[in-house]
Amino acid sequence: MDPDFAPCLEFLSPGHAAEHDILLLGHMDTVFPKGTAQARPFHIDNNRAYGPGVMDMKSGALFGLYLAHLFKETGEAFPSICFALNSHEELGSARARPWIEGLARRSHIALILEPARANGDLVFERKGSCRYNLTFHGKAAHSGVNPQDGASAINELAHWIIELHKLTDFDAGLNLNVGLVSGGTSVNAIAELAEAKVDMRFVENDQALRVDERIKAMVEHPFTDTVRTEISGGISRPPMNASEESLAFCRRIDAIAQKTGIANRLAKNRWRI
Ligand SMILES: [Zn+2]
């Protein structure tokens, strides 16, 4: 066991086969810093639960447990269920990812027990995500004494921000955001160093590859000749696009939802994240 991570949990239904009919996936951690549960403890008020992480995703994890129990109680045609709970989803699932991918490959259906959208929409597609860390290396100089000898890393960064944001195409489902920037050491110094972090969301891998090419070209041909740019990062999550099979499955869920009086949620759900 890795001392840095709590263990992940895997439950299998009795008499389990090598392949899973259903994979139920969830996570046990929450996004809140240590101490939040003491400051804002769990409580139930008027039949509603309150506290850090009750939505994302203790409610989903509980739902999975109840669902597995229900399947067991109904007895006949008991499906083979694998219920897997990740211990560090909010940290990026670094250790859990190969395990989850292995389980998914052996499963016919995978359901993620995260909360639905605020309006109850079922999530059946999701954008891919990509992160870049950019480091700009310029040349320090004093802005009063020898500014012509410097090369501003901040100036190069500024060009990058504008160029990267220009690549956003909301209609095509592609957006870039330079969300964090830092640089410079004092107001009267030409900045030797600047850094930026970029988040990109996309619906087709080709979009990400095209942006990646553009970024590499910008590294090769900087806006300021004497500034060097280093990049790290890349695609961390490919897009989840709806397949014929997943849409057919969603339609079945929809039909059941309508029978039980829950509104049709399928049509409105396009690239919400
Ligand atoms: Zn979650």
Boltz pocket constraint, residues with backbone or C-beta under 6 A from the ligand:
constraints:
  - pocket:
      binder: B
      contacts: [[A, 27], [A, 29], [A, 56], [A, 57], [A, 89], [A, 114]]
      max_distance: 6.0
